[in-house]
């Protein structure tokens, strides 16, 4: 999709009601649905994080969405596909600042280059006890990405048409760091399996985009 047309349409999602858990649960593994049904995130006192859902023009003027692959490490999010972002720091004035600061640190995107369109619904992640708030942003040009190697193993530049098409939805059987042989709904974007919290956030955004594109 041409970036100029996409960016004009994206501004229309600013005042749409958020589908929230309805969109999240459509892309949530059954195990996650059971976990969320039995948890009170306030009682768990989750840590907070902000992530950036960044759209920008590719080299062909088509619209791209930036994802990252985390490095392999002993932890619940090892090697997973994610959105750039990270945990809130004590001196962050708000979670939008957190998302922009972390995007600068992880992938080299200057906050001044991003126009934040709106926030999406937070997603609670039981295995790591994080509540993650996504922020949708636009960059008028393709950023000069600079990967922070300790945090980002790979940059994944996804054509937005893949996110919007049903052809890139599937169900996979997976073994994770905390569950064995479970079925998970997923997006298959640029050949990468995107599931869990990231897929839940992207599905809410997809629901909004479908209303304006």
Buried (B, 14 or more C-beta within 10 A) or exposed (E): BEBEEBBEBBEBBEEEEBBBBEBBBBBBBEBBEEBBEEBEBEEEEBEBBBBBBBBBBBEEEBBBBBBBBBBEEEEBBEEBBBBBBBBBEEEBEEBBBBBBBBBBBBBBBEBEBBEBBBBBBBBBBBBBEBBBBBBBBBBEEBBEBBBBEEBBBBBBBBBBEBBBEEEBBEEEEBEBEEEEEBEBBBBBBBEBBBBBBBBBBBBBBBBBBEEBB
